[in-house]
């Protein structure tokens, strides 16, 4: 009996089309009006629209902030 191995979770998330309420992690620091969000900061997609930047992401830590991001600036770490 052969059991097919599943794709690693990280690969599945990398191929996932980000949606509202997905949790993302920044791949690079992002400068905001309040300060700089560091690489690795995690936030939640609260709005997705067409065009670039296409995602509005809410961050709570290290300070509350709403940031417009392009797909290349983050990776999905949890899907809603």
RATAZI-V251235 format. One line per field, one symbol per residue. ss: DSSP state (a for helix, b for strand, c for the rest). A space follows every 10 residues. Layout:
ss = ???
//
This chain:
ss = ccccccccaa aaaaaccccc ccbbbbcccb bccccbbccc cbbbbbbbcc ccccbbbbbc ccccbbbbbc aaabbbbbcc
//
